[in-house]
Amino acid sequence: MATDPYWLAEPHEPIPHSELDGAPDVAVVGGGITGTSAALTLAEAGMRVRLYEARVIAGGASGRNGGFALRGGAAPYPVTAEAVGRERAAHLWSWTEEELGRLAECAGDAFRPTGSLRLAADEEERTELEAEYETLRADGFAVEWREELAAPLVGRYPGAIFHPPDGVLQPARLVRRLAERAASAGVEILEHTRLGSVEEADADAVVVATDGYPSGLLGELEGLIVPTRGQVIATEPLAELHFETPHYGRHGFDYWHQRRDGRVVAGGFRDVSLDSEFTADEETTPVVQAALEAFVESLFGRPLRVDYRWAGIFGMVFDFLPVVGPVPGVGGAWIAGGYSGHGNVLGFACGRLVARAILGERDPLLDLFEPSRLLVH
Ligand SMILES: Cc1cc2nc3c(=O)[nH]c(=O)nc-3n(C[C@H](O)[C@H](O)[C@H](O)COP(=O)(O)OP(=O)(O)OC[C@H]3O[C@@H](n4cnc5c(N)ncnc54)[C@H](O)[C@@H]3O)c2cc1C
């Protein structure tokens, strides 16, 4: 049984090496979706960039997640509209849709446009989803209501929203692809190299792109993006293919889909042991793993062999909005992270956003994502 992520097991070419002569203009810390996206954007704008990754490219959450590529923020649309105003929520959603389109272009066969299915697990959740459906529709976003679900889910969920723009990723393949493009654009990628301090980078700007992994580089912000563990399994390949579309229910606590070869990738169930999952310890636990196994067994009506089990860490933020901008009190340091478990599209988008901010472009979204709000909360 592999305890490494299924995504990282895929054979791949080594990332090409570019070497910088002397100090970089910008150092990027973290070789996930955010760091590679930021590094690529900066290098394409002519910056000299060095990327530090303590482990390997996609070795963090970006190679350990569920593979869902979803538009929007981490909180549901009406909740975000209530918190930040309808106009700003609509702008945020449209922006993620544009970025999802751009991500799909970069991803090639690492992305499949499937849509996604957000399920109501009970009548209360159905009421919430109905409100979400109505608000999205009223604001002009593509969305469909599903009253009845196909077998084997008939009668199991009282309604669902289908989100047409979404899709599914082989996330590690995507991030390696971005890293290859970044290296070709001149980014020096240093794997197995932990940056110990901002000064050590000897750069005009340092982008900390470590999401939930404690980097030690964030001064007063350290720990305010709360490390949170997610666990996943991938089963044996199955002959029957019911779930090519990403499915997620119970407010995102359960999520699953099938790969083309029939393997079920299922994650979540943090809520069976909520307190113990607020940790940066990247270990699987028997209680969550047992819940995941029981869940896939209930979906298919028989026990399934589990071929891969793994855990990863994501960064949770109190208001479920990303954190992008200068790091308060740490001169030259910038942050992009804190996606609250929703970082595939947001990470790609916020990597580009922080890069453009360093290049002097002031996007209004930066007001919404301002890092110093974490200090006054
Ligand atoms: C189990 C799980 C399931 C998820 N499912 C989904 C999903 O289906 N859809 C979705 O949108 N999101 C999902 N997420 C969230 C998403 O994976 C993350 O938000 C996203 O990958 C974060 O990307 P990142 O590049 O910002 O950080 P990461 O990919 O975590 O990369 C950060 C990197 O920084 C490195 N690092 C840390 N400190 C240093 C240092 N000092 N020097 C050098 N390197 C350092 C780490 O080694 C790590 O590789 C999930 C997360 C988990 C854990």
The ligand as an ORCA input file, in Angstrom:
! r2SCAN-3c Opt
* xyz 0 1
  C      -6.218     16.623      1.159
  C      -6.472     17.913      0.441
  C      -7.482     17.984     -0.503
  C      -7.708     19.183     -1.189
  N      -8.615     19.177     -2.204
  C      -8.737     20.285     -2.980
  C      -9.525     20.247     -4.151
  O     -10.051     19.202     -4.556
  N      -9.681     21.401     -4.861
  C      -9.071     22.556     -4.478
  O      -9.249     23.584     -5.139
  N      -8.245     22.594     -3.394
  C      -8.048     21.488     -2.658
  N      -7.195     21.496     -1.607
  C      -6.437     22.739     -1.312
  C      -5.284     22.923     -2.285
  O      -4.617     21.706     -2.492
  C      -4.280     23.944     -1.734
  O      -4.952     25.089     -1.285
  C      -3.278     24.355     -2.790
  O      -2.692     23.221     -3.377
  C      -2.204     25.246     -2.174
  O      -1.177     25.408     -3.123
  P       0.099     26.235     -2.741
  O       0.995     26.231     -3.920
  O      -0.303     27.570     -2.216
  O       0.748     25.452     -1.514
  P       1.342     23.961     -1.477
  O       1.022     23.173     -2.670
  O       0.991     23.406     -0.152
  O       2.907     24.220     -1.557
  C       3.608     24.835     -0.503
  C       5.021     24.310     -0.535
  O       5.853     25.153      0.260
  C       6.928     24.358      0.713
  N       7.582     25.105      1.810
  C       7.067     25.449      3.020
  N       7.967     26.202      3.717
  C       9.071     26.329      2.914
  C      10.326     26.993      3.068
  N      10.623     27.712      4.168
  N      11.235     26.900      2.044
  C      10.946     26.205      0.911
  N       9.756     25.564      0.722
  C       8.833     25.625      1.707
  C       6.257     23.045      1.100
  O       7.182     21.970      1.045
  C       5.170     22.909      0.033
  O       5.536     22.034     -1.022
  C      -6.948     20.340     -0.877
  C      -5.929     20.267      0.073
  C      -5.686     19.070      0.726
  C      -4.561     19.011      1.733
*
